[in-house]
Amino acid sequence: MNLKPLEDKLVIKKVEVEETTKSGIVLPSSAKEESNIAEVVALGRGILEDEKKKDEVKVSDQIIFSKYAGTEVEIDKEKYTIIKFADILAVVER
């Protein structure tokens, strides 16, 4: 099943960030806050057709988004979040 976001929305999938303490202990995801780093899975037509927005983010980019943004959905046992373009705080460049 494919998700097709409308207008200025994006579908993102949160990235699991493994955290290790200074002493080398790996913290499980249940022991820390949920990450606000995600990979872009799909873009809405409003973003793709906007001259300013279309070059700022693309599918497979990693982004940082607002902590309480979006709506979480589960499709085919995968969790996704749908957010507005305005909720993107930064694109992670590597």
N, C-alpha and C positions, 0 to 999 in steps of 0.2 A: 504494500500500500504506500502511495506517495502522498506527502502533504504539500499542498500548494497554497502558500500564504497570499493573502490579498493586500493590495495597496502597499503601504509602507511597513509591512510586517516582515519578520524573519523567523525561520524555524532554526533553532539551535539545539545542540546536544552538549550537555555539560561534560567537561573534561575532569576526570579524576586526577587530583594532584596528590601524589604521595608525599607525606611530610615526615621528615626525620628530625629528631631532636639532636642537640649538640653531642649527646652521649651515644648516639647511634640507634636509638629506639625508634622504630617505625610506628607512627600513629595511624590506626585504622580510621577509615572515613567516618565511622560512627562516633569517634572521639573528638571530632572537630567540626567546625562550621562547614556548611555546604559551600563549594567553590562558586565564584561568580566569573569563572573563565569557561568559555564554551567554543565549540566549533560550529561554524555556520553551515547548515544543511541545505537551506533553500531561501531564496529571496523573492519578495513580492514584486509584482509588475511596476508598482509605483516607484520602487527603488531602481529597477533596471532601466526605466525610461527617463529618470531624472538625471539630467546632465551633471549635476553636482554630486549626487549620491552614488551613482553607478561605479565610479572609480574609487570610492572610499572603502568599500567592502565587497568581497566576492565569496562564493561558495568555497568551503574548506579553510577559510581564514579563521584564526583563533581571535576571539574578542573578549573584552572585559565589559560586563554589563551591570546596570544598576542592581543592587542587592535584592530589592523586593519587586523587580519588574517581571512582567509576563504571566502567562498562564501555562501551567504544566499539563501535558497530556501523555498518555501511554498508548502506543500503537504497536501491535505485534511484539509485545513484551519489551519494547524499547521506550525509554522516557525522553521526551522532547519538551522544549519550552518555546512558546511563541511570544516574541517581544516586538515592540515598536522600534523603528530605526532610531528614534530619539533616545532610547534607553541604552544605546551603545556608548560606552565611555571611551574606549580605545581599541585599536587593532594591535595585536601582538605581532611584532615583526621579528623574524629570526634571521 
